Amino acid sequence: MVHLLSKQTAMLTAKPPPSCSVFLFIIVLCILGFYTLHYPHSTPSSSTLRNALRFHQNFLSSATNYTMAAYLRALTLHPHLAGTKPSLETIHYVETHFKDLGLDTHTVQYKTLLSYPVHASVSAHFSDGRYVELPLIELPDQAAQGVVQPYHAYSPSGSAYAKAVFVNYGRDEDYRRLGVLGVKVTGCVVIARKGGLPRSAVVQRAEANGALAVLLYTEGDKFRKGFERGTVMTGMGDPLSPGWAGVDGGESLDLEDSEVLKRFPKIPSMPLSAEAAEIILGSLGDAQVPPEWRNTLRSKVDHVGPGPTMVNFTYEGERKLATIHNVFAVIRGLEEPDRYVLLGNHRDAWTYGAVDPNSGTAALLDIARRFSLMMHLGWSPRRTIILCSWDAEEFGMIGSTEWVEQNLVNLGSKAVAYLNVDCAVQGPGFFPGATPQLDNLLFEVTKKVKDPDSEALTLYQKWTATNPDVSIQRLGRTDSDFAPFVQHAGVPSIDIYYGRDFPVYHTAFDSYEWMTKYGDPLFQRHVAVAGVWGLLALHLADDSILPFNYLSYADQLKEGYKDLSNNLLDGTVTLHPLVTSIQEFAFAAKGAEMEAKKLREQETVSDLITLKKRALNDRLMLAERGFLDADGLPGKKWFKHLVYGPPSDHESKLQMFPGICDAFLLARRMSERRGQAAIQHEIWRVARAIQRAASVLGGELP
């Protein structure tokens, strides 16, 4: 099989002499012209469907776990942190792979502000006079292998010598619980466990409560020596070019600009291993750990402090401009080249990145290989497919955000959908996320892919058997590259991965060896993710009518309204504008679905039918943009989507309408009258956004 694939690849990359190519091209044009002039437009839908199914089957049958394993092995030979010299080899590997397949390949570069460690040390000083220098390495030859020392990107440099205090997850409710116990963290070094909040929010809350520094550790039964690296910057993209692309020679803010500084924490922080954290936590005194914390603790912690153990903490880092590289492969659409279906995965990693992100990169490379084979067999997509390999995602979705900002108008008018895969394989279980109009497509595609962990079940059968509610996550998070597409550009999107919460996340143990021993020894889950990812793209690129169903979106909006009504509404404001707008949206969604059904039933294709399909597809594609608002979320203008986005309250259980949720929080700091007015204004803003989307979907001017 491997030799056959190599031979096919060689055939794909072989090029005829220029004169021969021109001659053949002229003949093809003449034949196409003859058929266009002399034959009526009658393409039976059954024939088109059979042809599509044939290529879908070709795509699935050309999968091999061997090639997927080979790609992952090559991608993880060395660490490849964004902006460093070793990352250039990974960039070259992806670019060469696309080019060798004969795909139209190019690279886009940006100058962005990244962050690296210079020096760090942490020691524990006990009440009996002993002190222990805590180990900050994971592997004996870590430096020689090029593994960056544990650090938090964009943490300020600083030092502290102070009592240690345990703050559980570092949430507001945890600080309130400590307050009840009489524990103050002012002037202390806080130790928090990962789990309840984003990294940046843990540091923000510690800073707000008067802490001098933060040590953040991840609990676990295995790989207890691992340090979870990560960014503590808030917001998305390059901090020096907020809202525009950081192109070389373009506008760039100064490092001391207030817009830049507000995205960085003011107190230093760094990760600890569970093993190192326990050295401190086991020696704390004073108040006892609250029972509700103890029930979920994996580590032995009896007291929260402060002290008597003192922590001596020092971190020195540097922020510097670095060049990052996004790599693209373009498969031009035959009939609608100006409509784009995008598949994206980031390539950069904190260390070796076998799971995060290169399990996804391996799947992207294999999809490219299979699409190239299909092209050799005569396939060309109806719409243009773009394979995107992003850089610097780990620093705050920088590569994808800069590109989206640079291409915002084109994406707004031409992007059909964005399909994201980050950590393709973390372990068992299928976990998809999507904007709701793509739910039904997810269901249909997973019915065609074999479940990697069962003998005779499809992925859909296994997924629904273990998840009776068929939960699909929504994309209001900001933890992967779908965020700029959904929340800034309003592009319908999907995010898929296998497994959840793997124990070597962002550590030096995220290696090829871990994947072959624990994550996916036979690489069957890799094959399944690539199968779903590729089939989603084929449907979106080839179906004559886009497989969007906005009835599902209408149902989700209704659920969001119910959640608001049950959790936030106190009788002082009215949700009636939401009710009316959701009804309008549901009516428009039903009309679009009926129109799509009629057009799919057409037996023949005429110019008029083609135009009708194009017009409907545009409405289906653009409706998501209606949820955008130029003013963005309150205090977070970059986030334009009023239905899905990050709320200020990271502990909120609500998945929709972040602006309304934020307004309720802000209202607590206002007079009753002003607070009610602020909440009602956000409700109206969301209602207008839903009405805009309904208007686009309906296709008529009011």
N, C-alpha and C positions, 0 to 999 in steps of 0.2 A: 504493500500500500504506500509506503514511504517513497519507494522508487517511482511509482506511478505519479504521485503528487509532484515529485521533483521534475519529472519529465513534462508534466502539464504546465508547471510554472515556467520552465524553460521555453515552452511553446508560446506562453503568454507574453514573455518578455522579448521574444525574437521579433525584429522589425524588418519588413520588406524594404528593398531599395526605394528611394524617394520617387523615382519615375514610375515604378510599378504601383506605388500607393496612389499617386495622382490618377493613373489610368483606371485603376479599379474604382476609385472614388467617382470618376466621371460616369463609368458604366452604371454604378449603383444609382446615381442621381437620375440618369436617363430612364432606368427601369421604374424607379419610384414615380417619376413624372408621367410615364406612360400609364401606369395603373391609376394615378390620380385623375388623369384626364378621361380615361376610357371606361372606368368601372365605377359603379355607384358605391356610396358609402354604406356598406352593409356588412357589419362585423357581428356575427351571432354571439350573444353574450355567453352561451354555453362553450363555444370554442375558446373565447378569451379566458373563461374560468378554468377550463382544462389546462390551458397553457400556463396560467398562474400557478395552479396546483402542481404541475410538473416541476416548475422551478422551485416551489416551496419544498417539494420532496427532495429535489437535488440538493438544496441547501442543507436539509436535515441529514441526508444520507452521506454527505461529504465530511461530517464531523469525525474527528479522531482525538481521543484523549492523549495520544502520544504527542501530536503536534502542540497541543495546549501545554503539556508538561515541558516540552522543549522550549517554548516561548518563555514560560515562567522561569525556567532555569537560567536562561540567558539574561533576563531582565533583573535577576536578583544576585548576580555574581558579586556585586559590590554595592555598598550604600550609594544613594544618588539623591542627596538633599538638593533642593532647588537652588540655583545660583552658584553651585560649587563645580569645580572642574570635573569630578567623576560623573556628574549628571549629564555632561555633554556626550558621553559614550551611550547613554540610554536614549538620548535624543537622536543620535545618529542611527542607533539600532532600529528605532521605530520608523524613521524617515526612509532608511534603506529598504526596510521590509515593504513599505508601501510602493516605493519606486520599482523594486524588483518584480512586483506583481503587475507592473504596467499601469498603475493608477496615477492620475494627475495629482502630484504632491507638491506642497509648498509649506514654508515655515513663516510664522509671524512673530516678531520679537518686540519686547517691551522693556523699558528701563523702570525698575520698581524698587521700592525700599524693602529690603529683607533684614533679618535679625539673626545674629549668631552669637554663641557664647565665647568668652575669653577665659574666664576663670570662675570657679565656684567651690565653696567648701561649707560643710555643715558639721557641727560637733555638738554633742550633748554633754552638759556639765551637771553632775549629780550632787545631791545635798551632802553626800559623804566625802566629797572632794575628788571623786573619780571623774574622768571625762573620756568620751569615746568619739573618735573621728568617724563619722558615718561614711560608709563606702558609697561612691558615686559612679561606680563602674558596674557593668553587667557581665562583660567578657574579659578574660585575662589579657588578651592581646587587642583590646578594643581600639586603642589609638592606632595601632599598626594596620588594622583592617579599615580604618577610615570612618569608624562609627562616631558620630558627633556625641559629645558628652551630654548627659541629661540637662535640659533647660526648657524654659518657657520663652518662646519667641516674643519679642517686643516688651519683655519685662524690663523695667528700669534697673540700672545698676544700683547697688545699695548694700548696706550691712546692718545687722541688728544683733544685740546681745540682750536677751530678755527671757522672761518666763514663757514656757510653752503652755498652750491651752488647746484642748480638743473641742472642735465646734461641729462635730458630726459632718453633715453635707455642706455646711456653710450657708444654709438657707435663712431667710428672715425668721421663719418659725423656730429654727434652731437657736438663733440669738435671743429670741423672746424666751425660749425655754431656759437658756442659761441665765437670763435676767431674773426669772422666777427663783432660780437657785442662788441668786446673789453673786453670780460669776460675771466679772467684767473683763473684757478682752483688750481694753485700752492699754497701749504700751506693751502688748504681748506679741509673740510669734504664734500665729494660729496654725493648727494642723487640722486639715479637713480630708475627708475621704470622697473620692469621686463617685458621682451617681445622681445627685439631685439637680445639679445646675451645670450650665456650660462653664468651662474653665474661667473665662473672663468674668462671668457673673460671681463666681466664688471670690475672686480677688476684689471685685468692686464692693461686695458686701463686707468683706473683711476691712477694707479701707474705710468704708462708711462707719464702721464700729470702732475705729481707732486703732486697729492692729498695725504693727510695724512691718510685718512680712507674712507670707503665706507659704506653707509646705503642703502640697497636695499629693496624696497617695491613692493607689488603686488596690482594693482588696482582691484576694484570690487564693485558691488552694494550691495552684501550681504557678511556676514562674514568678515566685515571690521576690526574686532579685530584679525584676523588670521595672524600669522607670518609664512612665507614660509622658513622652514629650508632647508639645502642642503649643498653639498660639494663645495669647491672652489679649490680643487686640480685638476691639469691637468693630462692627461694621464689615463691609465687604470690599475687596479689591485693594489696589495700591493706595496707601494713606496719603501719598503726595499728589494724587490725581483723582480726587473724589468726584465721581460723576462723569469723568472723561477718561480717555485712554492714555496711559503713560507711554506715548510713543517717543522715540529718541528725538530730541530737539523740540519737543512740545512743551506746553506749560507745565510747571511743576511747583507745588507749594514749598515754602521753606520749612525746614524741620521744626522750627519754633513757632510756626503758624498755629493759631488756636484751633483751627479745624483739624490739624494733624495731632496736636497734643491731646485733644479730648478723646481720641481713640485708644490711647495708651493708659495703662494703670499708673498710679503714682507711687505704689509701694512694690517692692520686689517680690518675686515668687519663683518657685521652682518645684519640679516633681521629686517625690521620694518613692522608693520601693516600699512594698508592704513590710519587708524584712527590716529596713532601716526605720520606718515609722514606728514599728512596735518597740524598738529600743527606747524611744522617747515615751510612747503612750503607756508602756508598762510601768513607768516610774512616776507618773503623775499622782498628785494627792488632791486634797481639798474635796470639793463636792463629788458625789458619786454619779456615775453615768445614769441618765434617766432610763427607766425600764423600756420605754418605747424605742430608744436607740439601741439598747442592749439586745433586743430581740432580733435585730437584723445585722448585728456586728459579727464578722467572721474572725476578727482579731480579738485578743484578750485585752479589754480596756475596762478598768474598774473605776477610775476617777477621771475627771475632766480637767483638773488644775484650777487656776493657774499654778504652775510649778509643782513642787519646788525645783524641778529640773529646769535648767537654763539652756537656751539654744543660742549658739554662736553661729550666725548665718552671714555669708558673704556671697554676692553675685556680681560679676562684671560682664557686661555684654557689649556688643557693638551693633549699630544699625548702619547699613551701607547700601548704596545703589548696586543693583545686580541686573544682569540681562537674563530674562527668562524667554523660553521658546515654546510656542504652541505649534504643533505639527498637524497638518490637514491632508486628507486624501479625498478627492472629489470624483464622484461617479455621476457624470452629467445626465440629466433626464432627457429622454427622447422626445416626449410630447409637451411636458411642462418644465423646461429647464429652469424657470424662474420661481419654482416652488421647492423649498428645501426641507429635507428630513435629516435631522442631525443626531448622530450617535456620539456621545462623549464620555471620556474617562480621563482622570488625571494620572500623570506618569510619575510625578515626584514623590519621594518617600522620606520619612524621618531617618530610617535606617535602610534595611534591605527591602522592605515593603512587599513581601510575598503575598500577604492578604491585602494590605492597604498600601497602594492601590493596584498592584500589578497582577493580581488574579483577574481584575477587570481589564487591564491592559492586554493580558494574554488572550482574553476572550475577544477583545476588539481586533487584535491582529489576526485571530482565526476567522472572524467574520470577514475581514478584508480578503483573506485567502479564498474563502468560499465564494464570496461575491465575484472575485476575479475568475474563478473556475466557471461560474455561471455565465459570465460575460463571454468566455471562450465558447460556451455552448449556445450562444445566441441571445442571451438575456440582456436587455437594457432597461433600466427603470423608467417608469413614466415620468417621475419627478426626480430631481437631483438629490443624491445621498451624499452627505458630508460626514466623514469619520474624523473626529476631533480628539487629539491627544493634548490635554491641558498641562500646564506647568504651574508650580507654586500654589497649588490648591491648599496645601497644609498650612500656609501662612495666612489664609483667609480668602480662599477661592479667587486668588489674584489673577491667574492666567485666563480663566473663563470670564471673569468680570470685566477685565480690560477689553477683551474681544467683543463682548456683548455691548459695552459702552461705545466702542468704536463703530460697531455695525448696527446700532439701535434702529435706525430708520429702515434699513434693508430687512432686518429681522422682523420688524413690526409689520411690514407689508408682504413678506415672502416666506417666513418660517412656518411650516406646517406643524412640526412638533420637535421636541428635544427629548431624546431617550438617554438617560444617565445610568451608568453602572460605575460604582466606586469600588468598594470591597465586594467583588463578585461572590467570593466564597469565604465565609467565616466559620462554617460548620453546618449542621443540619437545619432544615426548615426554610420555606420560601417566604420572603417578606417584600411584597411590592408596595410602592407608593405611586400616586398618580393624581393629576387633576381629573375630576370626576367624569368628564366626557369620554375618557379613555378606559373607563372601568370595563365596559363590555368587550372591548378589544383584548384586554388582558385575559378575561375569562376564556375567550375563543382561542387565543394563541396557546394558553397553558393546557388546553385540551388536546393539542397536537404534539406536545413534547413529553417524552417518557420521563417519569419520575426517577431520579438517579438512585434513590434508596429503596425502591420497591421493584419487585419482579414484573408485575403485570399491570401496574397502575400508571395513569398519566399524571403529570404534575398537578393538574387541576383536581383530579380525584383525591390525591394525597393531601393537597393543600386544603380542600374543603372538608376532608375527613378530620384533620387535626385542628381546623379553624372553622367551626360550624357557622360563625357569623360572617365568614369570608371578609375579614377586616382588611381594607386597603388604607394604608397610611396617607395622610394628606401632606402637601408639600409647603407647609408654613415654616419648616425648619431652615436653618442656615448652615447646615453641616456638610454640604456637598455642592457640586457644580450645577445642579438644577436650579439653585436659588436665584442667580441673576436672570436666568431665562424666565422663570415663573414670576418672581417678585419685582423685577425691574422692567422686563420686556413683555410680560404677559403671553408667553409662548406655552401652549399645552405641553405637558411634560409627564414623563414616567421615570421612576427610580426603582431599580430592582437589585436584590442581593439574596444570597443564601447564607443562613446562619445569623447569629446576633451575639454581640458582647463577647468576642473572643479574647482569651486571657493575655495575649501578647501584643495587644493594640499599642502602636507607637513605640514599641520597645525594640531592643536589639535582637530579640528572639523571634521577631516576625520574619522568618526566613523560609527558604525553600524546604529545608529539613522539617520545620514545623508543619508546613502544608502537607508534605508527603507522609508524615506520621500521624497528624491529628485532623487537619482541616479537610483534606480530600485526597486520600492516598491513591485512588484510582483515577482521579480527575474527571469523574463522572458528573459531579456537580458543576464543574466548569463547563462541561459540554451542555448541560441543561440550561444554565444561564445564557450561554451564547446562543442556544437554540431559541429561547424566548426573545432575547434581544434582537436577533436577526429577523425572526418572523414578524415581530412588531414593525420593524423598519420596512420589510417587504410589503406588508399590507398598506402602510402609510404612504409608501412610494408608488405602489402599483394599482391599488384599488381605484377604479374610475370615480367612485364617490368616497370621500374620506370616511373612514369607519369611526366617526364621532357620534356619541349619543348623549345629547344634552338633557334628556329626561332624567338621567342619573344625576346630573349636576343640579337640576331642579329639586330632586329629592334631598340632596346634600344641603342645599340652601334651607330647605324646610327643617332639616335636623338641626342646622346651626341656629335657626330662629328659636327652636324649642329649647336648646341648651341655654341660649341667652335668657329666655323667658324664665326658665327654671332656676338659673344660677345667679343672675344679676339683677333682674328687674325687681324694683321695689315699689312700684306704683307712682313714682314721681315723674317718670318719662313714659312715652308711648312707643311701642314697636310697630304701630300701625303702618307707617311708611314702608317698613320691611315687608310686611304681609302683602301689601298691594304690589310692590315691585316683584316679589317672588311669584305671585300669581301671573303677572305679565310675562315673566321669564318662562314659567311652565307652559303657558299658552304658546309662546314662540317656539319652545323646544318641541312641543307636540306637532306644530305645523311643519317644522324642519324635518322631523322624523317621517311624517307622512309624505312630504315632498321627495325625500330620499328613497322611500320605498317605491313610489311610482316610477322614478327615474331608473331604479335598478331593474324594474320589470319590463323596461323597453326592450323589444326584440331586436331592433336595428339601431344603428348609430347614424344620425344625420348631423349636419352642421348646427341646426337649432338645438338638438338634444345635447350636443357637445357644449354649446354655450350655456345651456341651462345647468349642466353639471358643474361647469367652471364657476358659474355665479353662486350656486349653492355651496360649493367647496370653499369659496372665498368667505362666505358668511360663517361656515363652520370653523374655519381657520381663525377668523378675526374676532369671533365673539369673546374669546378669552381676554382680548385687549380692552374690552369694555369695562372690565373690573379695575383697570388702572386709573389712578387719579394723579394729576400733575403735582399736587401738593404733598402726596405721599402720606405715610403714617405720622401721627403727631410726634414731633421730635426726631423722626427718622425719615426724612424726606426722600432718601434714595429708594426706600421700599415703597413702591407705587401701588401694589396690589392690595385692595381693601378687603378681599375675602380670605386670602392666605398670605401670612407674613408672620414675623416674629413679634410676639407681644412683649411689652416691657416687663410684665410679670412672668418670669420663666416658670413659675410654679403653677401657672394657670392650667386648668384641665381642658379649657376650651380650645378647639382646633381651628375655629373660624372667627372672622371679624375682629382682628387684633386691635384696630383703631377704637372700636367701641369698648373693648376690654380695657384699653389704656385710659380711655376717657373716664371710666368708673374709678380707676386708681387716682387720676389727677384731681377728680372732683372732691376727693377727701381733703385736699389741701386748699379748697376754695370755699367761698361762702355757699350756702345751700342754693341760692338762686343762680349764681354763676356756674356752679357745678352741674346743675340740671341742664342749663343751657348748653354747656360743653358736650354733655352726653347726647342730648337731642340732636346737636349739630352733626356729631359723628354718625348717628343713626341715619340722618338724612343723607349724608355723604355716601354711605354704603347703599342706601336705597337708590340713589341716583346712579351709582355704578352698576347695579343690577339692571336698572332700566336701560342703561346704555348697552349692556350686553344683550338684553332682550331685543332692543331695536336693531342691532347688528344682525342677530340671528333671524329676526323676522324679515329683514331686508327692505323695510318700508320706512320712508321718512314720516315722522309724526305730523 
